[in-house]
Amino acid sequence: METALEHILTSSYKEEMISFMDSHPECFNEAIELAISNKQPYSWRSAWLLWSCVEENDKRIKEHINNIINSLANKKDGHQRELLKILLQMELNEEQEGLIFNVCMSVWEKINKKPSVRFAAFMFILKIAKKHPELRNEIIFFTQDQYLDSLSPGIKNSISLMIKEFTP
């Protein structure tokens, strides 16, 4: 039997989904559990919705950060992207940063992955590298043409701009 949240995720437009989440805060944990799971078509949609419902460093997400990070590896590209977008809004501890950095580097190195998920991974890589300048040379290495050639011109341009800000 489909839950109320599952029904909303497959039968409503985003604005209605956000309104549902606002008026049913008791469904937030269910949304997180769906987002972490592989219960399609709900899981990707739940992650997509959560990104629109969470605030920067949202307390409701904090206790789930490790589970979200651990779930990333077995997700499809779009689902990974949405989970990364949620995590990008969160402050992570050093251990979590190490875990997500490794996941994001793995995503970035796979040039056959969708550019949007690679871009989200790269944004995370830079976020962490700004806090840890010793990663600077590694980041510059991973922006060579072989990693950028499969990206769209818009994403390449965005990455070039972000790298210019990152390098002295």
C-alpha positions in Angstrom: 0.0 0.0 0.0 1.3 3.4 -1.0 1.9 5.9 1.8 0.6 9.5 1.6 4.1 10.7 0.9 4.7 8.1 -1.8 1.4 9.1 -3.5 2.3 12.8 -3.4 5.7 12.0 -4.9 4.2 10.4 -8.0 1.0 12.4 -8.5 1.9 16.0 -7.7 3.9 18.9 -9.1 6.9 20.1 -7.0 5.0 23.1 -5.5 2.3 20.7 -4.1 5.0 18.3 -2.8 6.7 21.1 -0.9 3.4 22.3 0.5 2.7 18.7 1.6 6.0 18.5 3.4 5.4 21.9 5.0 2.1 20.8 6.4 3.2 17.2 7.3 6.5 17.5 9.1 5.9 14.0 10.5 6.7 12.7 7.0 10.2 14.2 7.0 11.9 11.0 8.3 10.0 8.9 5.8 11.2 11.2 3.0 14.8 10.7 4.2 14.4 7.0 4.4 12.9 6.9 0.9 15.7 9.1 -0.4 18.4 6.7 1.0 16.6 3.6 -0.2 16.3 2.2 -3.7 12.5 2.1 -3.7 11.8 3.6 -7.1 10.1 5.7 -8.4 9.9 7.2 -4.9 13.6 7.4 -3.9 15.0 9.8 -6.5 11.9 12.0 -6.2 12.2 12.1 -2.4 15.8 13.2 -2.6 14.8 15.8 -5.2 12.0 17.0 -3.0 14.2 17.1 0.2 16.7 19.3 -1.5 14.0 21.9 -1.9 12.8 21.5 1.7 16.0 21.6 3.7 17.8 24.6 5.0 21.5 25.1 5.2 22.9 22.8 7.9 19.4 21.5 8.6 19.2 19.7 12.0 16.7 17.2 10.6 19.4 15.9 8.2 22.4 15.9 10.5 21.7 12.5 12.1 21.3 11.0 8.6 24.5 12.3 7.0 26.4 9.0 7.4 23.6 7.0 6.0 23.2 9.3 3.0 27.0 9.1 2.3 27.0 5.3 2.7 24.1 5.0 0.3 25.6 7.1 -2.5 27.7 4.4 -4.2 24.8 2.2 -5.3 22.6 5.0 -6.7 22.0 5.9 -10.3 23.4 9.3 -11.5 20.4 11.5 -11.0 19.8 10.1 -7.6 23.4 10.6 -6.6 23.2 14.2 -7.8 20.2 14.9 -5.6 21.7 13.4 -2.5 24.9 15.3 -3.1 22.9 18.5 -3.4 21.4 17.8 0.0 24.8 17.1 1.5 26.3 20.2 0.0 24.1 22.2 2.3 25.4 20.5 5.4 28.5 21.0 7.6 30.4 17.7 7.8 32.9 16.6 10.3 36.4 15.5 9.1 35.5 11.8 8.9 32.4 12.6 6.8 34.4 14.9 4.6 36.9 12.1 4.0 34.2 9.7 3.1 32.3 12.1 0.8 35.6 13.3 -0.8 36.4 9.7 -1.8 32.9 9.1 -3.2 33.0 12.4 -5.1 36.5 11.7 -6.5 35.2 8.3 -7.7 32.2 10.0 -9.4 34.4 12.7 -11.0 36.8 10.2 -12.4 34.1 8.3 -14.2 33.9 10.4 -17.4 31.0 8.4 -18.7 28.7 9.5 -15.9 26.2 12.3 -16.5 27.8 15.7 -16.4 25.3 17.0 -13.8 26.3 14.4 -11.2 30.0 14.9 -12.0 29.5 18.7 -11.6 27.7 18.2 -8.2 30.6 15.9 -7.1 33.2 18.5 -8.3 31.4 21.2 -6.3 31.8 19.0 -3.2 35.4 18.3 -4.0 36.1 22.1 -4.1 34.1 22.7 -1.0 36.3 20.3 0.9 39.5 21.4 -0.8 39.0 25.0 0.2 39.1 23.8 3.9 42.2 21.6 3.1 44.6 23.5 0.9 46.9 20.5 0.8 44.5 19.0 -1.8 45.0 21.9 -4.2 47.5 20.1 -6.5 45.3 17.0 -6.7 42.3 19.2 -7.7 44.3 20.9 -10.4 45.3 17.5 -11.8 41.7 16.4 -12.0 40.8 19.4 -14.1 42.9 18.3 -17.0 41.2 18.0 -20.4 40.6 14.3 -20.1 38.2 14.9 -17.2 36.6 17.9 -18.8 36.1 16.8 -22.5 32.9 14.9 -21.8 31.2 17.8 -20.1 29.0 20.4 -21.7 30.4 23.8 -22.6 28.4 25.4 -19.8 29.6 23.0 -17.1 33.2 23.3 -18.4 32.9 27.1 -18.2 31.5 26.9 -14.6 34.4 24.6 -13.6 36.9 26.9 -15.1 35.5 29.8 -13.2 35.5 27.9 -9.9 39.1 26.7 -10.5 40.2 30.4 -11.1 38.7 31.3 -7.7 40.3 28.3 -6.1 43.9 28.9 -7.4 46.0 31.8 -6.4 
